[in-house]
Each structure stands twice: as C-alpha cells, then as structure tokens.
Amino acid sequence: MSEYDTIIAGASFAGLIAADNIEGTVLLIDRKEIGTHQTSSCATFTSVLEGLGCRNTILQEFDTLILHIPEERKVELIEPISTFDYEKFCKTVAHRIKAKILKTSVKGVTGQTVITGSETFDSQCILDCTGWKAVLASSIKNDYVDRQKLSFGIESEVEHTDDSLHFFVDPKIIKQGAAWIFPIGNKSRIGLASYAGRTNILPELSEFLKTMSLDVEYIHGGYFPSCLREPAVGNIFMVGDSAGMAAPTTGEGIRYAVRYSRECARIVQSIIDGDKTLEHGLREYRDVVYRSKWGYDMLMNMQNRLLSNILPETIKKAAYSRVFSGLFQKMYLGI
Ligand SMILES: Cc1cc2nc3c(=O)[nH]c(=O)nc-3n(C[C@H](O)[C@H](O)[C@H](O)COP(=O)(O)OP(=O)(O)OC[C@H]3O[C@@H](n4cnc5c(N)ncnc54)[C@H](O)[C@@H]3O)c2cc1C
C-alpha cells in the first residue's frame, strides 16, 4: 500500500485538469490509455482551450451557431467556440503534469483507501473523476447515480464541411432530444442525444445523416448526466460528470469539468498545505458548486419541457433574440 497527497480516479477532462493544478504527490488513475476512447463532440469556448494552453488542439473555430428549434436562425456567438482534438488535448495536459499516472481500474473506496484491481492506495484527498458512473462514490453510496437522470448521445465523424455549428431541437429528427453538426475542418461530428436516456437512437442518426446524403461511419458516445449531484460524498470530492456537472438541455460538460476541477484543486492544495482540514475543504467545495445550482435548475426545467415535447414560444423567441442568446451562450450553452 502506498500513500499520496492526492489520488484522482479518472484521467479525462476533470481528472487531468485537477492533476495539472495540484502540487505534491499525486496519483492519477485511469482504466485506459490517456486520450483514447473519446465520447464527446469536443466543442467548447476557444477561451477555455487557450486558458489551458491547448490552442494547439483546435480543429475549427466558429463565430456563428445556427439554431434549428426547429426554425433556422443564425446566432452570432459572443465568444468563438472551437471543436478540438480529444487525444491531442489529453496528451498536451498529461505531458506537463507531474502526477504518477497508473493504468488500472478503480473498484471503490474504504475510508482513505482507494481499491484497484491489484493494489490499494491511501490518501486523505480523493477525487472521483470517473464520469457518469461515479465509480468511487457509488462504492459507498449505491444509489448515488440515479439512472433515470441520464441522457444518452452518439455521433459519427463523416465527410461533411460547414462554416457554422448547428444545434437542432426538432422532433422530426429525434423526439425528446437534440441533434448537432459540429464541423472539424475536413469532416464533421454529427450526432444526436436522447434526454430520456434512450440508447437505441442509431436509426434516428442514420435517418438524420441520410437527409444530408451521408452514411453512418465510426460511432462514439455514451451517457452523460442531466442532473447536478452531491459534490462531496463521504470524504470524496466529486468533479465533472461524476458530479452530474454536464448542463441539462445543452449537454455541455467540458467547461464545467474544467471550472470545478480547478476549484477543487485549489481547495485540495490548501488541505495538503495544512491551511484547512479535509472536512472544511469538502464543505467549501460543496458550497462553491452549489452556487451554480440555480443555473442547473433553470436548464433542467427547460429540458423537462423538451421531454414533454413542449418548447414555449416565449423561450423560442428569447433563444433567437440577440440579448438572450448572448447571455445564454455565455452562462450556459457553450455549444
Ligand atoms: C455524445 C456526446 C457529445 C458531447 N459533446 C460535448 C461537447 O461538444 N461539449 C461539451 O462541453 N460537452 C460535451 N459532452 C459532455 C462531455 O463529454 C462530458 O461532460 C465530459 O466528458 C466530462 O468529463 P469528465 O472528465 O468528468 O468525464 P469523462 O470524460 O467521462 O471521463 C471519465 C474518465 O474516467 C475513466 N474511468 C471510468 N471508470 C473508471 C474506472 N473504474 N477506473 C479508472 N478509470 C475510470 C474513463 O476511462 C475516463 O477517462 C458530450 C457528451 C456526449 C456523450
């Protein structure tokens, strides 16, 4: 058994950025090679990528988003959004971090001990960044993940070029869901998601692609949470999708994983440095995350309306208006 200042389970957006911001002995564990098994469309504000020193990973940058809800309307973005290369992003961050990286599966936690398939590791500060399954938290609270509160999305990278991002809320494409076209230079990531967490959505994707004379190619995707969860479980800090931080309605999760992994790292650092107790740090982190709860509640409310296939005219009109869409993009949307 080895002891670390911090143990981080999961080395995607949340885990990597947390590791990048914590000094001391850090163990970063992922079951797969870093940067492999992309699930996301990987679109976020360019400023987020620049702030992480990852401008080099950008594939295409956009000043406009075309909303189809379902009428088509071009929205000028208040800040550019970029699609980026997942593998390059993860490797760029992984190369500069000082953490020890271990490829193995975490199984759970007992007290301050993280259990993997072969070994156990000890730390006062444990971060669960394992995505929607929240593997560590679920090992001590088996109802932590509410499977009714998961969305499910898939996408295919196909030969299609465009100058804009497109986001669709159109029951003719998918009921109780949304679709998107996110160009990446000489190709596009075209996908759709079910807010009801329905997984058999390949036929809808195939039909959607057919409308553009395209066929489904290699597919990736998966579940993403649609409800903010408890940010601290026992002595574990929950960050990113494990804490349900992907926004309802938009499914945007990268910016929140980055934001809260930095907040969490700041708090964990002060615990390591002896400026705070673990208990104090967990409480502070919970408070910091819950400050955004009203925004999640608002987007959840909108998603619930979409689940009932109701999008009131007032919301539609507001979404198309310059002021609202500017505010909306800045605060929540991002994609
Ligand atoms: C189809 C789709 C499209 C999306 N598009 C966008 C988008 O364009 N923009 C956006 O902002 N958000 C998007 N999202 C949401 C975004 O991808 C997530 O919010 C984001 O990936 C969350 O990051 P994370 O680090 O918390 O979790 P994840 O990216 O899910 O990473 C979890 C990590 O934990 C590891 N792990 C899991 N279990 C274990 C275990 N037992 N042991 C060790 N390691 C483990 C995994 O291998 C993985 O590396 C999309 C989601 C989907 C499904």
The ligand as an ORCA input file, in Angstrom:
! r2SCAN-3c Opt
* xyz 0 1
  C     -22.098     12.291    -27.495
  C     -21.622     13.351    -26.531
  C     -21.240     14.588    -27.009
  C     -20.819     15.587    -26.138
  N     -20.399     16.790    -26.642
  C     -19.951     17.770    -25.822
  C     -19.440     18.989    -26.358
  O     -19.342     19.185    -27.558
  N     -19.040     19.953    -25.485
  C     -19.096     19.764    -24.124
  O     -18.734     20.684    -23.380
  N     -19.531     18.594    -23.599
  C     -19.940     17.587    -24.403
  N     -20.354     16.377    -23.885
  C     -20.245     16.169    -22.428
  C     -18.766     15.937    -22.040
  O     -18.206     14.971    -22.887
  C     -18.631     15.465    -20.601
  O     -19.306     16.376    -19.779
  C     -17.149     15.376    -20.212
  O     -16.524     14.349    -20.950
  C     -17.000     15.107    -18.727
  O     -15.639     14.965    -18.427
  P     -15.176     14.067    -17.191
  O     -13.693     14.163    -17.131
  O     -15.970     14.437    -15.997
  O     -15.652     12.566    -17.535
  P     -15.250     11.625    -18.774
  O     -14.812     12.440    -19.935
  O     -16.408     10.700    -18.951
  O     -14.013     10.801    -18.233
  C     -14.086      9.820    -17.235
  C     -12.727      9.112    -17.169
  O     -12.768      8.160    -16.118
  C     -12.221      6.934    -16.556
  N     -12.823      5.839    -15.780
  C     -14.119      5.460    -15.763
  N     -14.281      4.411    -14.945
  C     -13.059      4.131    -14.427
  C     -12.571      3.140    -13.520
  N     -13.364      2.217    -12.953
  N     -11.246      3.132    -13.206
  C     -10.406      4.067    -13.758
  N     -10.806      4.997    -14.627
  C     -12.125      5.047    -14.963
  C     -12.587      6.872    -18.033
  O     -11.733      5.976    -18.743
  C     -12.422      8.339    -18.462
  O     -11.117      8.615    -18.890
  C     -20.769     15.347    -24.731
  C     -21.141     14.077    -24.249
  C     -21.540     13.089    -25.129
  C     -21.901     11.716    -24.591
*
